[in-house]
Amino acid sequence: MSKCSAPDNQELDRGFQALADATRRAVIARLTAGEASVAELAGPFDMALSSFLQHVRVLEAAGLITTVKKGRVRMCRLEAERLAVLEGWISRYEAAWHSRLDRLGQMLETKGDTQ
């Protein structure tokens, strides 16, 4: 999902697949408050660290987070631009549906007025 061009289907698929999991959504939610270590992010989850790292890798592959090793600690940071690309894709379709529903509402009002 480059900043200059529209995301391709594979990029959208990776992003939405990453967000399809509750654990990964919780990680994204936590990272909205700021950078955190993998250990800190893993704390609330009842799973082995190796299992949690798989979630981190999925988020990183989707471009939703980046990780950087600082000494012995791996830090994670949200990539808000990538999340915004997914939101933009949803917003385009949301706007289209709102427009359709508005037209349907107008049509129903008009039909009700004639009866």
C-alpha positions in Angstrom: 0.0 0.0 0.0 2.1 2.8 -1.2 1.4 6.4 -0.2 1.2 7.5 -3.8 -1.0 4.9 -5.4 -4.2 3.1 -4.6 -3.7 -0.2 -2.8 -3.9 -3.4 -4.9 -6.2 -6.3 -4.0 -3.4 -8.3 -2.4 -2.5 -5.4 -0.1 -6.1 -4.9 0.9 -6.5 -8.7 1.4 -3.4 -8.8 3.7 -4.7 -5.8 5.7 -8.2 -7.0 6.2 -7.0 -10.6 6.9 -4.7 -9.2 9.6 -7.6 -7.3 11.1 -9.9 -10.4 11.0 -8.4 -11.7 14.2 -9.4 -10.4 17.6 -5.9 -10.6 19.1 -4.4 -8.6 16.2 -7.2 -6.0 16.5 -6.4 -5.7 20.2 -2.7 -5.1 19.4 -3.7 -2.4 16.9 -5.9 -0.8 19.5 -3.1 -0.8 22.1 -0.6 0.6 19.7 -2.9 3.6 19.0 -1.7 4.8 22.5 1.9 4.6 21.4 4.9 2.3 20.8 5.1 -0.9 23.0 7.4 -3.9 23.3 6.3 -7.3 22.1 6.4 -8.6 25.7 4.1 -5.7 26.8 1.7 -6.4 24.0 1.7 -10.1 24.7 1.0 -9.6 28.4 -2.8 -9.6 28.3 -3.0 -12.8 26.1 -3.1 -16.3 27.4 -0.7 -17.8 24.8 3.0 -18.6 24.4 5.2 -15.8 23.2 6.0 -17.8 20.1 2.3 -17.9 19.2 1.9 -14.2 19.9 4.9 -13.5 17.6 3.0 -15.0 14.8 0.3 -12.4 15.2 3.0 -9.7 15.2 4.5 -11.1 12.0 1.0 -11.1 10.3 0.5 -7.4 11.3 4.0 -6.5 10.1 3.5 -8.4 6.8 0.3 -6.4 6.2 2.3 -3.2 6.9 0.0 -2.3 9.8 2.9 -2.2 12.3 6.7 -2.0 12.2 9.1 -3.6 14.7 12.5 -2.4 15.6 14.9 -4.2 17.9 16.3 -1.9 20.7 18.9 -3.8 22.5 17.2 -7.0 23.6 13.7 -5.6 23.3 11.6 -5.7 20.1 9.5 -2.6 19.9 6.3 -2.3 17.8 4.8 0.9 16.3 1.5 1.4 14.5 1.7 2.4 10.9 -1.3 4.7 10.9 -1.0 5.5 7.1 -1.6 1.8 6.3 -4.6 1.7 8.6 -5.9 4.8 6.9 -5.7 3.2 3.5 -8.0 0.4 4.7 -10.4 3.0 6.2 -10.4 4.9 3.0 -11.4 1.8 1.0 -14.3 1.2 3.4 -15.3 4.8 3.4 -15.7 4.9 -0.4 -18.2 2.0 -0.2 -19.9 3.4 2.8 -20.5 6.7 1.0 -22.0 4.8 -2.0 -24.3 2.9 0.3 -25.4 6.0 2.1 -26.2 7.6 -1.2 -28.2 4.5 -2.3 -30.1 4.4 1.0 -30.9 8.1 0.7 -32.3 7.6 -2.8 -34.3 4.6 -1.6 -35.7 6.7 1.3 -36.7 9.5 -1.1 -38.3 7.0 -3.4 -40.3 5.5 -0.6 -41.4 9.0 0.7 -42.5 9.9 -2.8 -44.4 6.6 -3.2 -46.1 7.2 0.2 -47.1 10.7 -0.8 -49.0 9.3 -3.9 -51.0 6.8 -1.9 
